[in-house]
């Protein structure tokens, strides 16, 4: 009996000791803090040891509840901790002391003059964990939420970002202000139901640095249905090599036969737009590096004109070529004996068959050369035709390169005002020749093969597309042994153009 009493006593003492140790361990649990600060976006710990001091085997049983804490938003929250019959509440203050991050663009920035830009257009991105950021542009001591620049050149601005907590960051941005491409020839149109429509015809894209970028023009006409009466939009857009982009939209009205007669769509462009096209060299072509007959004939075709004047007892006709296109005037070349029968009123037929009726004054070079020049107002040429025209390429040093035996070609488009083209391949026989009975002394290029009536004024070019003369006459060769054609030489063109401009100035004054 005594033995069992002793055992029970030992057990009781052991249990008491254990309980006492456990109570002492619980009493030794102490919170590490009452309040703590966490940066916005950081995580909140769920580990008991981060909240409590005490024996690890005791605090390991603590239950940490962070469900009430949202570290994506600035504010005050509570973390709750339960361990046995104890409960603790920890205050968590989520703060934002980190300024927004502004990422600069890796590429050189180009902006279009006159357009409105926002701060985001100057940078690659801006980020902040709060998701609430204001941005602006600092320039000239002022703040702008949108800004434009009219003057071309180099600029530096500061882009500033500020979050909801007042944190601010800023970077300097260097950029270039340039002119955006210009899209020319976009007009609203009324079309007869079922009629074919080429949305890209007569639309031009010009850039002040890249020049003619029409081939880069993108056309969105996906919704256009010319077989269904209605109103449609066609959008044109183009981007230059610097990333500047422009767009224009035309409205296309598909009408029935009863309606179409009520509309007369006028399509014309301004002198300013024509100036851009001329400066970009739109109406020019570059001669070929190597001779090619087929490419040359195709290349010079848009430069050619036919001249025909109807008389009471018949008609007179000849040919010519476009020398220069300017916003105000288009200049043409022909020979004097053609123009002296045409100037009082003639039909000028372009390569596409379109005709305009014009009266004009013409200027001759001198008594020894039939080369002559006249001009008409560029505005008198329909836009759809003007869009397709080119001016002949003139190399003022051509006669130092041209040699006897070289191949040349005379091309009369719409010969005698008809739907007939005369193309005459020829060989150079003499670089300097004369027809004394016509008073043309040492001003002619002599070639093989006769031209025919109505080809006077026809452009003669080498197989690279260089103008070498205008056809004037045909007959026996200078050695009276074979037939030849004679062509007025172009070495007087600079003086001829200056003379025409001077005469025009005197007329205005």
C-alpha positions, 0 to 999 in steps of 0.5 A: 500500500505504501508503495502505491502511495509513493508511486501516486505521489511521484506521478502527481508531482510530475504532472504538477511540474509539467503543468507548471512548466507549461503555464510558465511557458505560456506566460513567457509568450510575449508579442514582438510588436504592437504596430508594424509598417509594411511597404505597399506590395510587400508580403505579410508574414504568416510565421508565428516567430515573426510575431511572438517571443517564446519557446519555439515548441509553444509558439509553433502552435500559434494560428496567424490570420492575415486575411484582413490585410491588403498590401496592394492598398495603403491603409491600416490593417490587423493580423490576428494571432491565437495560441491556446487561450491567448489572442493577440492583435497586431496593427499593420500599417501599409505605406507607399514610399516608392516613387513611380518607375518611368521607363524611357524609350530605347528609340529616338523619339519623333513627334509630328508638328502641330499634333497634340501629345500626352505625357505617355507619348514621350516615354515607354511606360510608367508603373506604380504599385498603387495603380493611381499615377498622374503624369505631366510634361514639364516644359518652359516652367509650365506643366502640361497634360497635353502639349504640341510643338509647331516649330521643327527641331530638337527639344528636351522636356521632363516627364513627371509621374506622381502617385496617390501617396505623393511620391514623385519621379521625373526623367528628361526626354530628348526628341525631334519635332518633324512633319508627319507624312501628308496624304493627298488626293483623298476625296468623298465619292459618289459611285454608281452601284456596281461600278468598279472602284480602285480606292488607291487610284490618285492617292499620294503619300509624301514625306518631307524627308522620305519623299514619295512614300506612296508605295507604303500607303495602307488602304482599309476598304474592307467594308466597301461593297460597290454592289450595295447602295449605302455609305461606306468609309475608306481609310488611308494611313501611312508611316514614315521611316521615323515612325510618324503616321498620318491617316485620312478617311473618305466617304464613298456613297454607292448610289442608284442610277436615279441618284447619281446624276445629282452629284458632281464630285469635285476633286482638286488639290491645293498649291501647297499639296502640289508643292509638297509633291514637287519638292519630293520629286513625285513627278520625276523619274530616274534614268536607268543605269543600263540601257533597256528598250522596253523599260524606257518606252514604259517609263517615258510614256506618262511624259508624252502629249499630243497636240491637235487643233481643229480647223474649219477645213481640217486639222493640224497636229504634232507632239510634245513632252512634259518638261516640268510640273510646278504647283502653278504651271506645267511646262511643255516642250515641242518644236516651233513649226508645230506650236505656231499653228497651235497656240491660239487654241489646241487640244492637249491629249495626255498619255491616258487619253484625257484632253484639255483645251488650251490657248497659250503663248510659247517661247522659242530659243533662237533662229537656229533651233526649233526647240520651243516651250509653252505652259498651262496652269497646272490647275487646269489638268484633272487631278486623276490625270495629273497624279499619273504624269511624269516630267521628262528627264533632262541631262544637260551634259547628254551630248558629251555621253551620247555617241554615234551608233547609240540607240535612241527611240522616238515615241509619239503617243496618240499620234494625230490625236488617235488611239495609235502610238508610233514608236521608232527605234533609231541609231544616232548618225551625227551629233551635230547636223543642219538643214540649211534650207530650214535655217537650222544650222548645227542645232540638230541631232541626226538619226537613222529612219524617217519620222512621219507626218504628225511626229514633229515635236516627238520626244527622242530618248536614249535607252536609259530614258534621257531626252536627247531631242525633239523630232523636227524633220525627215529627209535625206541624210546629210550625205544624200545617200540614205533617209534620216530624221532630224531632231532639235537638240536640248542644249538650249533648254536652260536659256529657253526656260529663263527666257520664258520666265523673263517674258512672263515677268514682263507680262505681269509687270 
